[in-house]
Amino acid sequence: MNSPEVKAFIRQHGALFWYIPEDKKEDISPDVLVEFVLNYGDMKAVKELFSVFGIQNVAEVFFTSINMSERRKGNYNELTLNYFTLLFNRNAHRNTN
């Protein structure tokens, strides 16, 4: 269940989740939220995501997703994958346990 802040963020940026039915958007998973904002959002949306969700949480979702399988990694476009891997490696501390 998403927090009220996350739901408000999703409503504000609903166009990013174009293929999800309106009545299901507020219930999207953190994986989908992070993937779509990083792939299709502008820098303002990315900054808002970091503010609402926390850069550490976004980084954890991102790295968990891309390390899960090559198919999941392929959901990110190449430039997005490279940019956010570098950004998170520099600015978010990963738990490597």
MITISE-716140 format. One record per atom (N, C-alpha, C): x, y, z. Coordinates in Angstrom, 1 decimal. Atoms other than C-alpha are relative to their C-alpha. Example, Ala and Ser with C-alpha at 12.3 -4.5 7.8 and 13.67 -1.06 7.14 Angstrom:
rec c1: 0.9, c2: -1.2, c3: 0.0
rec c1: 12.3, c2: -4.5, c3: 7.8
rec c1: 0.9, c2: 1.2, c3: 0.0
rec c1: -0.9, c2: -1.1, c3: 0.0
rec c1: 13.7, c2: -1.1, c3: 7.1
rec c1: -0.8, c2: 1.1, c3: 0.8
! end
This chain:
rec c1: 0.9, c2: -1.2, c3: 0.0
rec c1: 0.0, c2: 0.0, c3: 0.0
rec c1: 0.9, c2: 1.2, c3: 0.0
rec c1: -0.8, c2: -1.2, c3: 0.1
rec c1: 1.4, c2: 3.3, c3: -1.0
rec c1: -0.4, c2: 1.1, c3: 1.0
rec c1: 0.3, c2: -1.1, c3: -1.0
rec c1: 1.6, c2: 6.3, c3: 1.4
rec c1: -0.8, c2: 1.1, c3: -0.7
rec c1: 0.8, c2: -1.1, c3: 0.6
rec c1: -0.7, c2: 9.3, c3: 0.8
rec c1: 1.0, c2: 0.9, c3: -0.8
rec c1: -0.9, c2: -0.9, c3: 0.8
rec c1: 2.4, c2: 11.3, c3: -0.4
rec c1: 0.4, c2: -0.7, c3: -1.3
rec c1: -0.3, c2: 0.7, c3: 1.2
rec c1: 3.3, c2: 8.6, c3: -2.9
rec c1: -1.2, c2: 0.0, c3: -1.0
rec c1: 1.2, c2: -0.1, c3: 0.8
rec c1: -0.3, c2: 8.5, c3: -4.1
rec c1: -0.2, c2: 1.3, c3: -0.7
rec c1: 0.1, c2: -1.3, c3: 0.6
rec c1: -0.3, c2: 12.2, c3: -4.6
rec c1: 1.0, c2: 0.2, c3: -1.1
rec c1: -1.0, c2: -0.1, c3: 1.0
rec c1: 2.9, c2: 12.0, c3: -6.5
rec c1: -0.4, c2: -0.7, c3: -1.3
rec c1: 0.5, c2: 0.8, c3: 1.2
rec c1: 1.4, c2: 9.3, c3: -8.8
rec c1: -1.1, c2: 0.8, c3: -0.7
rec c1: 1.1, c2: -0.7, c3: 0.6
rec c1: -1.7, c2: 11.4, c3: -9.4
rec c1: 0.6, c2: 1.2, c3: -0.8
rec c1: -0.6, c2: -1.2, c3: 0.6
rec c1: 0.4, c2: 14.5, c3: -10.2
rec c1: 0.8, c2: -0.4, c3: -1.3
rec c1: -0.8, c2: 0.4, c3: 1.2
rec c1: 2.5, c2: 12.5, c3: -12.7
rec c1: -0.6, c2: -1.2, c3: -0.7
rec c1: 0.7, c2: 1.1, c3: 0.6
rec c1: -0.2, c2: 10.2, c3: -14.0
rec c1: 0.3, c2: -0.3, c3: -1.4
rec c1: -0.2, c2: 0.2, c3: 1.4
rec c1: 0.7, c2: 10.6, c3: -17.6
rec c1: 1.2, c2: -0.9, c3: -0.2
rec c1: -1.2, c2: 0.9, c3: 0.2
rec c1: 4.0, c2: 8.7, c3: -17.0
rec c1: -0.4, c2: -1.5, c3: 0.1
rec c1: 0.5, c2: 1.4, c3: -0.2
rec c1: 1.9, c2: 5.6, c3: -16.1
rec c1: -1.1, c2: -0.2, c3: -1.0
rec c1: 1.0, c2: -0.1, c3: 1.1
rec c1: 0.0, c2: 5.8, c3: -19.4
rec c1: -0.8, c2: -1.3, c3: -0.2
rec c1: 0.7, c2: 1.3, c3: 0.4
rec c1: -0.8, c2: 2.1, c3: -19.8
rec c1: -0.7, c2: -0.6, c3: 1.2
rec c1: 0.7, c2: 0.5, c3: -1.2
rec c1: -2.1, c2: 1.5, c3: -16.2
rec c1: -1.3, c2: 0.7, c3: 0.1
rec c1: 1.3, c2: -0.6, c3: -0.1
rec c1: -5.8, c2: 1.9, c3: -15.8
rec c1: -0.1, c2: 1.0, c3: 1.2
rec c1: 0.1, c2: -1.0, c3: -1.0
rec c1: -6.8, c2: 5.0, c3: -13.8
rec c1: -0.2, c2: -0.5, c3: 1.4
rec c1: 0.4, c2: 0.5, c3: -1.4
rec c1: -8.3, c2: 3.1, c3: -10.9
rec c1: 1.1, c2: -0.9, c3: 0.6
rec c1: -1.1, c2: 0.9, c3: -0.5
rec c1: -5.1, c2: 1.0, c3: -10.5
rec c1: 1.3, c2: 0.8, c3: 0.2
rec c1: -1.3, c2: -0.8, c3: -0.1
rec c1: -2.4, c2: 3.8, c3: -10.7
rec c1: 0.5, c2: 0.2, c3: 1.4
rec c1: -0.4, c2: -0.3, c3: -1.4
rec c1: -2.3, c2: 4.6, c3: -7.0
rec c1: 0.6, c2: -1.2, c3: 0.7
rec c1: -0.5, c2: 1.2, c3: -0.7
rec c1: -1.5, c2: 1.0, c3: -6.2
rec c1: 1.2, c2: -0.7, c3: -0.7
rec c1: -1.2, c2: 0.6, c3: 0.7
rec c1: 1.5, c2: 0.5, c3: -8.5
rec c1: 1.1, c2: -0.3, c3: 1.0
rec c1: -1.1, c2: 0.4, c3: -0.9
rec c1: 4.5, c2: -1.2, c3: -7.0
rec c1: 1.2, c2: 1.1, c3: -0.1
rec c1: -1.2, c2: -0.9, c3: 0.1
rec c1: 7.7, c2: 0.7, c3: -6.1
rec c1: 0.9, c2: -0.2, c3: -1.2
rec c1: -0.8, c2: 0.3, c3: 1.2
rec c1: 9.5, c2: -1.1, c3: -9.0
rec c1: -0.6, c2: 0.8, c3: -1.2
rec c1: 0.6, c2: -0.7, c3: 1.1
rec c1: 7.0, c2: 0.3, c3: -11.5
rec c1: 0.2, c2: 1.5, c3: 0.1
rec c1: -0.2, c2: -1.4, c3: -0.3
rec c1: 7.1, c2: 3.7, c3: -9.9
rec c1: 1.4, c2: 0.5, c3: -0.4
rec c1: -1.3, c2: -0.4, c3: 0.3
rec c1: 10.8, c2: 4.0, c3: -10.0
rec c1: 0.4, c2: -0.1, c3: -1.5
rec c1: -0.3, c2: 0.2, c3: 1.5
rec c1: 11.2, c2: 2.5, c3: -13.5
rec c1: -0.6, c2: 1.0, c3: -0.9
rec c1: 0.6, c2: -1.0, c3: 0.9
rec c1: 8.7, c2: 4.8, c3: -15.1
rec c1: 0.5, c2: 1.4, c3: 0.2
rec c1: -0.4, c2: -1.4, c3: -0.2
rec c1: 9.8, c2: 8.0, c3: -13.4
rec c1: 1.5, c2: 0.2, c3: -0.5
rec c1: -1.3, c2: -0.1, c3: 0.4
rec c1: 13.5, c2: 7.3, c3: -14.1
rec c1: 0.1, c2: 0.0, c3: -1.5
rec c1: 0.0, c2: 0.1, c3: 1.4
rec c1: 12.8, c2: 6.3, c3: -17.7
rec c1: -0.6, c2: 1.1, c3: -0.8
rec c1: 0.8, c2: -0.9, c3: 0.7
rec c1: 10.2, c2: 8.8, c3: -18.7
rec c1: -0.3, c2: 1.3, c3: 0.6
rec c1: 0.2, c2: -1.3, c3: -0.6
rec c1: 10.1, c2: 11.6, c3: -16.2
rec c1: 1.0, c2: 1.0, c3: -0.3
rec c1: -1.0, c2: -1.1, c3: 0.1
rec c1: 11.8, c2: 14.9, c3: -16.4
rec c1: 0.8, c2: 0.1, c3: 1.3
rec c1: -0.8, c2: -0.1, c3: -1.2
rec c1: 14.4, c2: 16.0, c3: -13.9
rec c1: -0.8, c2: 0.5, c3: 1.2
rec c1: 0.9, c2: -0.5, c3: -1.1
rec c1: 11.7, c2: 17.8, c3: -11.8
rec c1: -0.7, c2: -1.2, c3: 0.6
rec c1: 0.7, c2: 1.2, c3: -0.5
rec c1: 9.8, c2: 14.5, c3: -11.5
rec c1: 0.9, c2: -0.9, c3: 0.8
rec c1: -1.0, c2: 0.9, c3: -0.7
rec c1: 13.0, c2: 12.6, c3: -10.5
rec c1: 0.3, c2: 0.6, c3: 1.3
rec c1: -0.3, c2: -0.7, c3: -1.3
rec c1: 13.8, c2: 15.2, c3: -7.8
rec c1: -1.2, c2: -0.1, c3: 0.9
rec c1: 1.2, c2: 0.2, c3: -0.9
rec c1: 10.2, c2: 15.0, c3: -6.5
rec c1: -0.1, c2: -1.4, c3: 0.5
rec c1: 0.0, c2: 1.4, c3: -0.5
rec c1: 10.5, c2: 11.2, c3: -6.4
rec c1: 1.0, c2: -0.2, c3: 1.1
rec c1: -1.0, c2: 0.1, c3: -1.1
rec c1: 13.7, c2: 11.5, c3: -4.4
rec c1: -0.5, c2: 0.6, c3: 1.3
rec c1: 0.5, c2: -0.7, c3: -1.2
rec c1: 12.0, c2: 13.9, c3: -2.0
rec c1: -1.1, c2: -0.8, c3: 0.7
rec c1: 1.1, c2: 0.8, c3: -0.6
rec c1: 8.9, c2: 11.7, c3: -1.5
rec c1: 0.4, c2: -1.4, c3: 0.4
rec c1: -0.4, c2: 1.4, c3: -0.3
rec c1: 10.5, c2: 8.3, c3: -1.6
rec c1: 1.3, c2: -0.2, c3: 0.6
rec c1: -1.3, c2: 0.1, c3: -0.5
rec c1: 14.0, c2: 9.1, c3: -0.6
rec c1: 1.0, c2: -0.6, c3: -1.0
rec c1: -1.0, c2: 0.5, c3: 1.0
rec c1: 17.1, c2: 8.7, c3: -2.8
rec c1: 0.5, c2: -1.4, c3: 0.4
rec c1: -0.4, c2: 1.3, c3: -0.4
rec c1: 18.2, c2: 5.7, c3: -0.7
rec c1: -1.0, c2: -1.1, c3: -0.4
rec c1: 1.1, c2: 1.0, c3: 0.4
rec c1: 14.9, c2: 3.9, c3: -1.3
rec c1: -0.1, c2: -0.2, c3: -1.5
rec c1: 0.0, c2: 0.0, c3: 1.5
rec c1: 14.9, c2: 4.8, c3: -5.0
rec c1: 1.2, c2: -0.8, c3: -0.5
rec c1: -1.2, c2: 0.7, c3: 0.4
rec c1: 18.5, c2: 3.5, c3: -5.3
rec c1: -0.2, c2: -1.5, c3: 0.3
rec c1: 0.2, c2: 1.4, c3: -0.4
rec c1: 17.6, c2: 0.2, c3: -3.5
rec c1: -1.0, c2: -0.7, c3: -1.0
rec c1: 1.0, c2: 0.6, c3: 0.9
rec c1: 14.5, c2: -0.4, c3: -5.7
rec c1: 0.7, c2: -0.1, c3: -1.4
rec c1: -0.7, c2: 0.1, c3: 1.3
rec c1: 16.6, c2: 0.4, c3: -8.8
rec c1: 1.0, c2: -1.1, c3: -0.1
rec c1: -1.0, c2: 1.1, c3: 0.0
rec c1: 19.5, c2: -1.9, c3: -8.0
rec c1: -0.6, c2: -1.4, c3: 0.2
rec c1: 0.7, c2: 1.3, c3: -0.2
rec c1: 17.2, c2: -4.7, c3: -6.8
rec c1: -0.6, c2: -0.4, c3: -1.3
rec c1: 0.7, c2: 0.3, c3: 1.2
rec c1: 15.3, c2: -4.5, c3: -10.0
rec c1: 1.0, c2: -0.4, c3: -1.1
rec c1: -0.9, c2: 0.3, c3: 1.1
rec c1: 18.2, c2: -4.4, c3: -12.4
rec c1: 0.9, c2: -1.2, c3: 0.2
rec c1: -0.8, c2: 1.2, c3: -0.3
rec c1: 20.0, c2: -7.2, c3: -10.6
rec c1: -0.8, c2: -1.3, c3: 0.1
rec c1: 1.0, c2: 1.1, c3: -0.1
rec c1: 16.9, c2: -9.4, c3: -10.6
rec c1: 0.2, c2: -0.9, c3: -1.2
rec c1: -0.1, c2: 0.8, c3: 1.3
rec c1: 17.2, c2: -10.5, c3: -14.3
rec c1: 0.4, c2: 1.0, c3: -1.1
rec c1: -0.3, c2: -0.8, c3: 1.1
rec c1: 18.4, c2: -9.3, c3: -17.6
rec c1: -1.2, c2: 0.6, c3: -0.6
rec c1: 1.2, c2: -0.6, c3: 0.5
rec c1: 14.8, c2: -8.8, c3: -18.7
rec c1: -0.4, c2: 1.2, c3: 0.8
rec c1: 0.3, c2: -1.2, c3: -0.8
rec c1: 14.2, c2: -6.4, c3: -15.8
rec c1: 1.0, c2: 1.1, c3: -0.2
rec c1: -1.1, c2: -1.0, c3: 0.3
rec c1: 17.5, c2: -4.7, c3: -16.5
rec c1: -0.4, c2: 0.7, c3: -1.3
rec c1: 0.3, c2: -0.5, c3: 1.3
rec c1: 16.3, c2: -4.3, c3: -20.1
rec c1: -1.2, c2: 0.9, c3: 0.0
rec c1: 1.2, c2: -1.0, c3: -0.1
rec c1: 13.2, c2: -2.3, c3: -18.9
rec c1: 0.5, c2: 1.4, c3: 0.0
rec c1: -0.5, c2: -1.4, c3: -0.1
rec c1: 15.5, c2: 0.7, c3: -18.4
rec c1: 0.8, c2: 0.2, c3: -1.4
rec c1: -0.8, c2: -0.3, c3: 1.2
rec c1: 16.9, c2: 2.4, c3: -21.5
rec c1: 1.4, c2: 0.2, c3: 0.4
rec c1: -1.4, c2: 0.1, c3: -0.3
rec c1: 20.6, c2: 2.3, c3: -21.8
rec c1: 0.6, c2: 1.2, c3: 0.7
rec c1: -0.5, c2: -1.2, c3: -0.6
rec c1: 21.3, c2: 5.9, c3: -21.0
rec c1: -0.5, c2: 0.2, c3: 1.4
rec c1: 0.6, c2: -0.1, c3: -1.4
rec c1: 19.0, c2: 5.9, c3: -18.0
rec c1: 0.7, c2: -0.9, c3: 0.9
rec c1: -0.7, c2: 1.0, c3: -0.8
rec c1: 20.6, c2: 2.7, c3: -16.7
rec c1: 1.4, c2: 0.5, c3: 0.4
rec c1: -1.4, c2: -0.5, c3: -0.3
rec c1: 24.1, c2: 4.2, c3: -17.0
rec c1: 0.0, c2: 1.2, c3: 0.9
rec c1: 0.1, c2: -1.2, c3: -0.8
rec c1: 23.2, c2: 7.6, c3: -15.6
rec c1: -0.3, c2: -0.2, c3: 1.5
rec c1: 0.4, c2: 0.2, c3: -1.4
rec c1: 21.4, c2: 6.4, c3: -12.5
rec c1: 0.9, c2: -1.0, c3: 0.7
rec c1: -1.0, c2: 0.9, c3: -0.7
rec c1: 23.9, c2: 3.6, c3: -11.8
rec c1: 1.1, c2: 0.9, c3: 0.5
rec c1: -1.1, c2: -0.9, c3: -0.4
rec c1: 26.6, c2: 6.3, c3: -11.7
rec c1: -0.5, c2: 0.9, c3: 1.2
rec c1: 0.5, c2: -0.9, c3: -1.0
rec c1: 24.4, c2: 8.7, c3: -9.7
rec c1: -0.2, c2: -0.7, c3: 1.4
rec c1: 0.3, c2: 0.7, c3: -1.2
rec c1: 23.3, c2: 6.2, c3: -7.1
rec c1: 1.3, c2: -0.6, c3: 0.6
rec c1: -1.3, c2: 0.5, c3: -0.6
rec c1: 26.8, c2: 4.7, c3: -6.7
rec c1: 0.8, c2: 1.1, c3: 0.7
rec c1: -0.7, c2: -1.2, c3: -0.6
rec c1: 28.1, c2: 8.2, c3: -5.9
rec c1: -0.8, c2: 0.6, c3: 1.2
rec c1: 0.7, c2: -0.7, c3: -1.0
rec c1: 25.2, c2: 9.5, c3: -3.8
rec c1: -0.9, c2: -0.8, c3: 0.9
rec c1: 0.8, c2: 0.8, c3: -0.9
rec c1: 23.4, c2: 6.6, c3: -2.2
rec c1: 0.8, c2: -1.2, c3: 0.5
rec c1: -0.8, c2: 1.1, c3: -0.5
rec c1: 25.0, c2: 4.1, c3: 0.1
rec c1: -0.7, c2: -1.3, c3: -0.1
rec c1: 0.7, c2: 1.3, c3: 0.2
rec c1: 24.2, c2: 0.6, c3: -0.9
rec c1: 0.4, c2: -1.0, c3: 1.1
rec c1: -0.2, c2: 1.1, c3: -1.0
rec c1: 23.8, c2: -2.3, c3: 1.6
rec c1: 0.5, c2: -1.2, c3: -0.8
rec c1: -0.5, c2: 1.1, c3: 0.8
rec c1: 26.0, c2: -5.0, c3: 0.1
rec c1: 0.0, c2: -1.3, c3: 0.7
rec c1: 0.2, c2: 1.3, c3: -0.7
rec c1: 25.1, c2: -7.7, c3: 2.6
rec c1: -0.8, c2: -1.0, c3: -0.7
! end
